[in-house]
């Protein structure tokens, strides 16, 4: 398992534990509403920005380079998840829960729907994208080190599909957060 994936798993465990502690404390209001909203938006920017940009990186790497370029892009994608995606998710979710708990947001249908969409994106990330990112790194190695170009391209195209799903879902969530429609 790649070191970046081990970091990502550890980081995810820390995030779940911290969210659990915040939940046990009933998501206390630590800062003013405006500060929590700003942190929430920063989290959304880190999260969405990274998942969109890494898809573009991989596409450019496939179109313009060989296995060595794809190998670098795959490893970089994993580290970008460590430094941007996971922290972005923590800031987004923790501050979203704090604001929803404090201001009664869980009664609003758009908040619940947005949270469901974000959760579905996370499920896709854990079940499909992280394992495929591991495979991309392995298959993009030189052939003498176990690389396999056919498996690399098959995995990469599957990663594009699930990456698109995992990107569209939180973009829909973002739309709900901005528009705040009454859904039910």
C-alpha positions as CSV (number, residue, x, y, z in Angstrom):
1,X,0.0,0.0,0.0
2,X,1.3,3.4,-0.9
3,X,2.5,5.7,1.9
4,X,0.0,8.4,0.8
5,X,-2.8,5.9,1.0
6,X,-1.8,4.9,4.6
7,X,-1.7,8.7,5.4
8,X,-5.1,9.1,3.9
9,X,-6.6,6.2,5.8
10,X,-5.1,7.6,9.1
11,X,-6.4,11.0,8.3
12,X,-9.8,9.6,7.6
13,X,-9.8,7.8,10.9
14,X,-8.8,11.0,12.7
15,X,-11.6,12.9,10.9
16,X,-14.2,10.3,11.9
17,X,-13.0,10.4,15.5
18,X,-13.1,14.2,15.6
19,X,-16.5,14.3,14.0
20,X,-17.6,11.8,16.6
21,X,-16.3,13.9,19.5
22,X,-18.0,17.0,18.0
23,X,-21.2,15.0,17.7
24,X,-20.9,13.8,21.3
25,X,-20.5,17.5,22.3
26,X,-23.5,18.3,20.1
27,X,-21.4,20.2,17.6
28,X,-20.7,23.2,19.8
29,X,-20.6,26.7,18.3
30,X,-16.9,27.6,18.7
31,X,-16.8,30.8,16.6
32,X,-19.4,33.2,15.2
33,X,-21.8,32.1,12.5
34,X,-19.8,34.1,9.9
35,X,-16.5,32.4,10.8
36,X,-18.1,28.9,10.7
37,X,-19.6,29.7,7.3
38,X,-16.3,31.0,6.0
39,X,-14.5,27.8,7.2
40,X,-17.3,25.8,5.6
41,X,-16.8,27.5,2.3
42,X,-13.0,27.1,2.5
43,X,-13.6,23.4,3.0
44,X,-15.9,23.3,0.0
45,X,-13.3,25.1,-2.1
46,X,-10.5,22.7,-1.1
47,X,-12.6,19.6,-1.5
48,X,-14.3,20.5,-4.8
49,X,-11.2,22.2,-6.3
50,X,-9.0,19.2,-5.7
51,X,-11.4,16.6,-7.0
52,X,-12.0,18.6,-10.2
53,X,-8.3,19.5,-10.7
54,X,-7.0,15.9,-10.1
55,X,-9.4,14.6,-12.8
56,X,-7.9,17.2,-15.2
57,X,-4.3,16.3,-14.2
58,X,-4.9,12.6,-14.9
59,X,-6.6,13.4,-18.3
60,X,-3.7,15.7,-19.3
61,X,-1.2,13.1,-18.1
62,X,-2.9,10.4,-20.2
63,X,-3.1,12.6,-23.3
64,X,0.5,14.1,-23.1
65,X,2.7,11.5,-21.5
66,X,3.6,7.9,-21.1
67,X,3.5,5.6,-18.1
68,X,6.1,7.6,-16.2
69,X,3.9,10.8,-16.5
70,X,0.8,8.8,-15.4
71,X,2.8,7.3,-12.5
72,X,3.7,10.8,-11.3
73,X,0.1,12.0,-11.8
74,X,-1.3,9.0,-9.9
75,X,1.1,9.5,-7.0
76,X,0.4,13.2,-6.9
77,X,-3.4,12.6,-6.9
78,X,-3.0,10.4,-3.8
79,X,-1.0,13.1,-2.0
80,X,-3.4,15.8,-3.1
81,X,-6.2,13.8,-1.4
82,X,-4.1,13.8,1.8
83,X,-3.4,17.5,1.7
84,X,-6.6,19.0,0.1
85,X,-9.5,16.5,-0.2
86,X,-9.6,15.1,3.3
87,X,-8.9,18.4,5.2
88,X,-11.5,20.0,2.9
89,X,-14.1,17.3,3.8
90,X,-13.3,17.8,7.5
91,X,-13.8,21.6,7.4
92,X,-16.9,21.3,5.2
93,X,-18.6,18.6,7.2
94,X,-17.7,19.8,10.7
95,X,-18.7,23.4,10.2
96,X,-21.8,22.3,8.3
97,X,-22.8,20.2,11.2
98,X,-22.0,23.0,13.7
99,X,-24.1,25.5,11.7
100,X,-27.0,23.0,11.1
101,X,-27.1,22.0,14.8
102,X,-27.0,25.5,16.1
103,X,-29.4,27.1,13.7
104,X,-31.8,24.1,13.2
105,X,-30.7,23.3,9.7
106,X,-31.4,19.6,9.8
107,X,-35.1,20.5,9.5
108,X,-34.5,22.0,6.1
109,X,-34.9,19.4,3.3
110,X,-32.1,21.0,1.2
111,X,-29.6,20.4,4.0
112,X,-30.5,16.8,4.4
113,X,-30.5,16.2,0.6
114,X,-27.1,18.0,0.3
115,X,-25.7,15.8,3.1
116,X,-27.0,12.6,1.4
117,X,-25.3,13.6,-1.9
118,X,-22.0,14.4,-0.2
119,X,-22.2,11.1,1.7
120,X,-22.8,9.2,-1.6
121,X,-19.7,10.9,-3.1
122,X,-17.7,9.8,-0.1
123,X,-18.9,6.2,-0.5
124,X,-17.9,6.3,-4.2
125,X,-14.5,7.7,-3.2
126,X,-13.8,5.0,-0.6
127,X,-15.2,2.0,-2.5
128,X,-13.9,2.8,-6.0
129,X,-11.5,5.8,-6.3
130,X,-9.0,5.1,-3.5
131,X,-8.5,1.4,-4.6
132,X,-8.2,2.4,-8.2
133,X,-5.7,5.1,-7.3
134,X,-3.6,2.4,-5.7
135,X,-3.9,0.3,-8.8
136,X,-3.0,3.3,-11.0
137,X,0.2,3.8,-9.1
138,X,1.1,0.1,-9.4
139,X,0.1,-0.4,-13.0
140,X,1.9,2.8,-14.1
141,X,5.3,1.5,-12.9
142,X,7.8,0.3,-15.5
143,X,7.0,-3.3,-16.8
144,X,10.0,-4.8,-14.9
145,X,8.5,-3.5,-11.7
146,X,5.0,-4.9,-12.3
147,X,3.5,-2.2,-14.5
148,X,0.9,-3.1,-17.1
149,X,-0.2,-0.5,-19.6
150,X,-3.4,-2.3,-20.6
151,X,-4.5,-2.6,-17.0
152,X,-3.4,1.0,-16.4
153,X,-5.6,2.3,-19.1
154,X,-8.6,0.1,-18.2
155,X,-8.3,1.2,-14.5
156,X,-7.8,4.9,-15.5
157,X,-10.9,4.9,-17.6
158,X,-12.9,3.3,-14.7
159,X,-11.4,5.9,-12.4
160,X,-12.6,8.7,-14.8
161,X,-16.1,7.3,-14.6
162,X,-16.3,7.0,-10.8
163,X,-14.4,10.3,-10.4
164,X,-17.1,12.0,-12.5
165,X,-19.8,10.5,-10.3
166,X,-17.9,11.5,-7.2
167,X,-17.6,15.0,-8.6
168,X,-21.1,15.6,-9.8
169,X,-22.7,14.5,-6.5
170,X,-21.0,17.2,-4.4
171,X,-21.6,19.8,-7.2
172,X,-25.3,19.0,-6.9
173,X,-24.9,19.4,-3.1
174,X,-23.3,22.8,-3.7
175,X,-26.2,23.8,-5.8
176,X,-28.6,22.8,-3.0
177,X,-26.5,24.8,-0.5
178,X,-26.6,27.9,-2.7
179,X,-30.3,27.7,-3.9
180,X,-31.8,26.3,-0.7
181,X,-34.9,24.9,-2.4
182,X,-37.7,23.3,-0.4
183,X,-37.7,19.7,-1.5
184,X,-40.3,18.2,0.8
